[in-house]
Amino acid sequence: MIDARVGARKGRFVVLEGIDGAGTTTQAARLVERLRADAGFAVRSTREPSDGPIGSLIRQVLTGRIVAPEGRAPGWATMALLFAADRMDHVESEIEPFLATGGVIISDRYDASSLAYQSVSSGHGGEAAVEWIRSLNQHAMRPDLTIVVDLAPDVAADRRASRGEAAQLYEQNEMQRALAQFYRDLAKHMPKDRIVVVDGQGTVDDVHRRVHEAYLATFTG
């Protein structure tokens, strides 16, 4: 069983979260670059869905490349199970070994995404779905810090549209608005985790500064 205690490892595990278009991928990459330049120790980027076998399957589902014979996507509970399985593989194969060396892992998404996306898409209005999803992930290693990049859903929607790509499974605007509110209330759903919400408005550099300040306040404050 994976040891979920933050204090049981040498390295630091940091997660960036937010709605689609909030800039988590960009900001995770920027934070990795900054820490590699400044910190003097090993830093590694990763993401969920992971690049492992289950994560690769999930990515194909999200982009509509894998559907049921009648054309439907898997339901919210099936997706929650897939994400939980990918997470355990991700932790065991990539995150845990790197942290054991004393390195820093910066992950673009982790289990807060499961709580947000699958509970909102469940249609059951929340707490029962949140509780079940939380139980699926009860043995997942806990992050030292989760940074939520909070961006107005309309701004995020414009960013997604500018990519010129087909919408993925969860990228409907109404769902994204509900997800944005869930993320703002994330500390309520994950009361034992260290969660910092930063303003996602402004330039990439503006947001990076806020993300980096949240990191420094946690680990050097």
C-alpha positions in Angstrom: 0.0 0.0 0.0 1.3 3.5 -0.8 2.1 5.5 2.2 -0.1 8.6 2.0 1.8 10.5 4.7 3.5 13.7 3.4 6.2 13.4 6.0 7.3 9.9 4.9 9.2 11.1 1.8 12.2 13.2 1.0 11.0 15.2 -2.0 8.2 17.7 -2.7 5.0 16.9 -4.6 3.2 19.9 -6.1 0.0 19.8 -8.2 -1.5 22.5 -10.4 -5.3 22.3 -11.0 -8.0 24.3 -12.8 -10.6 24.2 -15.4 -9.8 23.6 -19.1 -8.1 26.7 -20.5 -7.0 27.9 -17.1 -3.4 27.5 -18.1 -2.3 24.6 -15.7 -0.1 23.0 -18.4 1.7 26.3 -19.2 2.1 27.2 -15.5 3.3 23.7 -14.5 6.0 23.9 -17.3 7.0 27.5 -16.2 7.3 26.4 -12.5 9.5 23.5 -13.5 11.8 25.8 -15.5 12.0 28.2 -12.6 12.8 25.6 -10.0 15.4 23.9 -12.2 17.1 27.3 -12.7 16.9 28.4 -9.0 16.7 25.5 -6.7 19.7 23.4 -7.5 18.0 20.1 -7.2 16.2 17.7 -9.5 12.7 18.7 -10.7 10.4 16.6 -12.9 7.2 17.4 -14.7 4.3 15.0 -15.0 0.6 15.0 -15.7 -2.7 13.2 -15.4 -4.0 11.4 -17.3 -0.5 10.0 -17.2 1.5 8.8 -20.1 1.2 5.2 -18.8 -1.0 2.5 -20.3 -4.2 3.5 -18.5 -3.6 7.2 -18.9 -3.1 6.7 -22.6 -6.5 4.9 -22.8 -8.2 7.8 -20.9 -6.8 10.4 -23.3 -8.3 8.5 -26.2 -11.7 8.4 -24.4 -11.5 12.2 -23.7 -10.8 13.0 -27.3 -13.5 10.7 -28.6 -11.2 8.2 -30.2 -12.6 5.4 -28.1 -16.4 5.2 -27.6 -18.9 2.4 -27.0 -20.4 0.7 -30.1 -23.5 3.0 -29.9 -21.2 6.1 -29.8 -21.4 7.0 -26.1 -18.6 7.8 -23.8 -18.2 5.8 -20.5 -20.2 7.1 -17.6 -18.9 9.2 -14.8 -18.4 6.3 -12.4 -16.4 4.3 -15.0 -14.3 7.3 -15.7 -13.6 7.8 -11.9 -12.4 4.2 -11.7 -10.2 4.6 -14.7 -8.6 7.8 -13.4 -8.1 6.2 -10.0 -6.4 3.2 -11.6 -4.2 5.5 -13.7 -3.3 7.4 -10.6 -2.1 4.4 -8.7 0.0 3.3 -11.6 1.3 6.9 -12.0 2.3 7.1 -8.3 3.9 3.7 -8.2 5.9 3.9 -11.4 6.8 7.6 -11.6 6.0 9.9 -8.6 7.0 7.8 -5.6 10.4 6.7 -7.0 11.4 10.2 -7.9 10.3 11.7 -4.6 12.3 9.0 -2.8 15.5 10.5 -4.4 14.6 13.9 -2.9 13.4 15.5 -6.1 10.5 17.8 -6.8 7.5 16.6 -8.8 5.3 19.2 -10.5 2.1 17.5 -11.8 -0.4 19.0 -14.2 -3.6 17.7 -12.4 -4.0 14.9 -9.8 -7.0 13.6 -7.8 -8.6 17.0 -7.3 -9.5 16.7 -11.0 -11.3 13.4 -10.3 -13.3 15.0 -7.5 -14.2 18.0 -9.6 -14.8 16.5 -13.0 -16.5 13.2 -12.1 -18.7 14.6 -9.3 -19.9 17.5 -11.5 -20.6 15.2 -14.4 -22.4 12.7 -12.2 -25.6 14.7 -12.2 -26.1 13.7 -8.5 -25.3 17.1 -7.2 -22.2 16.4 -5.4 -21.4 15.2 -1.9 -22.3 11.5 -2.3 -20.3 11.3 -5.6 -17.4 13.3 -4.0 -17.3 10.9 -1.1 -17.3 7.8 -3.3 -14.5 9.3 -5.5 -12.5 10.2 -2.5 -12.8 6.6 -1.3 -11.4 5.4 -4.6 -8.3 7.5 -4.1 -7.9 7.0 -0.3 -4.5 5.4 -0.8 -3.1 7.8 -3.3 -0.1 9.8 -2.2 -1.0 13.2 -0.9 0.5 16.3 -2.5 2.5 18.7 -0.4 0.8 21.6 -2.2 -2.1 22.0 -4.6 -2.3 25.3 -6.5 -5.6 26.1 -8.2 -5.3 28.5 -11.1 -8.7 30.3 -10.9 -9.8 31.8 -14.2 -13.2 33.1 -15.2 -15.0 30.4 -17.2 -15.8 32.8 -20.1 -12.1 33.7 -20.5 -11.1 30.0 -20.4 -13.8 29.2 -23.0 -12.3 31.9 -25.4 -8.9 30.3 -24.9 -10.2 26.8 -25.7 -12.0 28.2 -28.8 -8.8 29.9 -30.0 -7.0 26.5 -30.2 -9.2 25.5 -33.1 -9.5 21.9 -31.7 -12.6 19.8 -31.3 -14.0 20.0 -27.8 -13.1 17.2 -25.5 -15.4 15.2 -23.2 -15.7 17.7 -20.4 -15.3 21.0 -22.3 -18.9 22.1 -22.4 -19.2 25.7 -21.1 -22.0 24.9 -18.6 -19.9 22.1 -17.0 -16.8 24.3 -17.0 -18.7 27.0 -15.0 -19.7 24.4 -12.4 -16.1 23.1 -12.3 -14.8 26.6 -11.7 -17.0 26.9 -8.6 -16.0 23.5 -7.4 -12.3 24.5 -7.7 -12.9 27.7 -5.7 -14.4 25.6 -3.0 -11.8 22.8 -3.2 -10.5 23.2 0.3 -14.0 22.3 1.6 -13.8 19.0 -0.3 -10.2 18.3 0.6 -9.8 19.8 4.1 -6.6 17.9 5.0 -4.7 19.1 1.9 -2.7 22.3 1.6 -4.6 24.2 -1.2 -3.8 27.7 -2.5 -6.0 29.4 -5.0 -4.2 32.0 -7.3 -5.7 34.5 -9.7 -5.4 33.1 -13.3 -6.1 36.5 -14.9 -3.3 38.5 -16.7 -0.3 37.5 -18.7 1.5 34.2 -18.4 4.3 36.0 -16.5 1.7 37.5 -14.1 0.2 34.1 -13.2 3.6 32.5 -13.0 4.7 35.0 -10.4 1.6 34.2 -8.3 2.2 30.4 -8.7 5.9 30.8 -7.7 5.0 32.9 -4.7 2.5 30.3 -3.5 5.3 27.7 -3.9 7.8 29.8 -1.9 5.3 30.7 0.8 4.7 26.9 1.4 8.3 25.7 1.3 10.3 28.7 2.5 7.8 30.7 4.5 
